[in-house]
Amino acid sequence: MSENPATPHGAQSRRGPFRTGDRVQLIDQKRRIHTITLTTGGQFHTHKGVLFHDALIGASEGSIVENTNEIRYQALRPLLKDFVLSMPRGATVVYPKDAAQIIAMGDIYPGARVVEAGVGSGALSMSLLRAVGDGGYLHSFERREEFAEIARGNVDTVFGGPHPAWRISIGDFQDQVVRTEESGSVDRVVLDMLSPWECLDAVSTVLAPGGVWVNYVATVTQMSRTVEVIRASGLYTEPESFETMVRGWHVEGLAVRPDHRMVAHTAFLITCRRLADGAVGIPGAKRVKEHSYSAADLETWTRSKDPEAWTQGALGERAVSDRKLRRAAKDAKSMTQRGSLPAATAPGADNEAAESTELDTEAN
Ligand SMILES: C[S@@+](CC[C@H](N)C(=O)[O-])C[C@H]1O[C@@H](n2cnc3c(N)ncnc32)[C@H](O)[C@@H]1O
C-alpha cells in the first residue's frame, strides 16, 4: 500500500526536484533522448563531454543543464508513454494511443474490478492500474510465465514496487478466470490476444450485467470472427468496431502540415456490453439479410474450423525466441532492482559511454 492513503501509489516519485535513483531523460539539441538514472557522484559520458549527476540532483524537473563542454540538455522524468516504448518487451505492446482509447471506451474507472489477458510485457496493465487506482482491482492473466516475468519487472519499475491493486496469474484466461472470479462480479474485461472468441463463455460468466468487454486484435479476420461470435451469442449489445489513427503535425512558421511519417496500423478495438441474463430481442442489433451471406461464406472468411488458420504465423505475428524472452526478463528484473533502464538504453547509469536514441516521432 502507498504510505499515505491520500497519495496514490507511485505518485510521490513522479513529482518534486530530482532525487537519487530517479530516471531522467536528457534531450539534446538534436532532440535525441538519453535516459540515465541519477546516482550521487555519477557521470554521464558522451564523446561531447561529461555531465555530472550532482548538477541534476536537487534541481527542478524541466531544468536545462550543461556538460563540461557547454553542451545543453533538457532534463525531464520519462512519462508512461516514453517508458512503455523503451522498456524490455517480449510481446508487442499496446501503444499509448490505443491504451488511451481502451481506458476511455472501456470506461475503466477508479475502483473498478477489471480482468485482462494476455499480459505480454505489461504495457496495458500499467494504464489499467493507473485508471482503477489503489482502491480498484486488476487481475491479469498470461499463459506464458516468461512474459509474466517481464511484465512484473516493468510494472514494478513504473510504480516503484508491487501495486496494491494488481494480481497476476499464469494460465489460459478462459480456464483460470472462472476459478478465481465469482459469476457476474467483474466490471470490465480487456482482452489482447490471438483468439478472444475462445473466451466468450468465460467472459459471459464473470462479467456483470452492463459490464464492458473490450477486445484488441491486430487483423480484420480476427475482428470479424470476434464480432460474429459475440453477436451470435445474443448475450451482448451490438459490438462496436473501430481503430485509432493519430497523425502528428509539423508546425513551424508557414510550414504547417501533417508529419510525413506515422504509425498507420496497430490494432482494432471491439467493445460491447453484457446484457442481463434472459434478455432477448436486442434493439439496434444488426439484422443481417439471410441472402447477403451464407454460413459457408462466413466459414470461408473466418476459417473457424481450421486450427492451422489461427496460428501466430498465419496472422502475421512474429514468434519471439526463448533467448530474447530470457534477456528481456533479465533486463526487466534488473531494471526494477536498479530503478533504471538496461545499460543499452540507459547510458550513463553506470558511467559507460553513451548511446542515444532518436526522439521517437512515432510514439503515439
Ligand atoms: C500481444 S501480447 C499482449 C500485450 C500486452 N497487452 C501489453 O500491452 O504489453 C498477447 C499475449 O497474450 C498471451 N495469450 C494469448 N492467449 C492467451 C490466453 N488464452 N490466456 C492468457 N494469455 C494469452 C500471449 O502469451 C501474449 O503474451
The ligand as a Tripos MOL2 file, in Angstrom:
@<TRIPOS>MOLECULE
LIG
   27    29     1     0     0
SMALL
NO_CHARGES

@<TRIPOS>ATOM
      1 C1          0.1540   -9.0100  -27.7520 C.3       1 LIG1
      2 S1          0.5430   -9.7440  -26.2520 S.3       1 LIG1
      3 C2         -0.1990   -8.7070  -25.0490 C.3       1 LIG1
      4 C3          0.4970   -7.3960  -24.8770 C.3       1 LIG1
      5 C4          0.0670   -6.6160  -23.6460 C.3       1 LIG1
      6 N1         -1.3420   -6.3150  -23.6480 N.3       1 LIG1
      7 C5          0.8900   -5.3530  -23.4680 C.2       1 LIG1
      8 O1          0.3380   -4.2530  -23.6240 O.co2     1 LIG1
      9 O2          2.1010   -5.4380  -23.1890 O.co2     1 LIG1
     10 C6         -0.5240  -11.1470  -26.2430 C.3       1 LIG1
     11 C7         -0.2750  -12.0420  -25.0460 C.3       1 LIG1
     12 O3         -1.4120  -12.8590  -24.8380 O.3       1 LIG1
     13 C8         -0.9820  -14.0940  -24.3100 C.3       1 LIG1
     14 N2         -2.1260  -15.0110  -24.5110 N.ar      1 LIG1
     15 C9         -2.6310  -15.4410  -25.6910 C.ar      1 LIG1
     16 N3         -3.7390  -16.1860  -25.4850 N.ar      1 LIG1
     17 C10        -3.9350  -16.2090  -24.1360 C.ar      1 LIG1
     18 C11        -4.9190  -16.8070  -23.3010 C.ar      1 LIG1
     19 N4         -5.9140  -17.5090  -23.8100 N.pl3     1 LIG1
     20 N5         -4.8240  -16.6280  -21.9600 N.ar      1 LIG1
     21 C12        -3.8090  -15.9120  -21.4160 C.ar      1 LIG1
     22 N6         -2.8420  -15.3170  -22.1770 N.ar      1 LIG1
     23 C13        -2.9150  -15.4650  -23.5200 C.ar      1 LIG1
     24 C14         0.2930  -14.3820  -25.1030 C.3       1 LIG1
     25 O4          1.1250  -15.2990  -24.4460 O.3       1 LIG1
     26 C15         0.9040  -12.9790  -25.2050 C.3       1 LIG1
     27 O5          1.7960  -12.7440  -24.1480 O.3       1 LIG1
@<TRIPOS>BOND
     1     1     2 1
     2     2     3 1
     3     2    10 1
     4     3     4 1
     5     4     5 1
     6     5     6 1
     7     5     7 1
     8     7     8 2
     9     7     9 1
    10    10    11 1
    11    11    12 1
    12    11    26 1
    13    12    13 1
    14    13    14 1
    15    13    24 1
    16    14    15 ar
    17    14    23 ar
    18    15    16 ar
    19    16    17 ar
    20    17    18 ar
    21    17    23 ar
    22    18    19 1
    23    18    20 ar
    24    20    21 ar
    25    21    22 ar
    26    22    23 ar
    27    24    25 1
    28    24    26 1
    29    26    27 1
@<TRIPOS>SUBSTRUCTURE
     1 LIG1         1 GROUP 0 **** ****
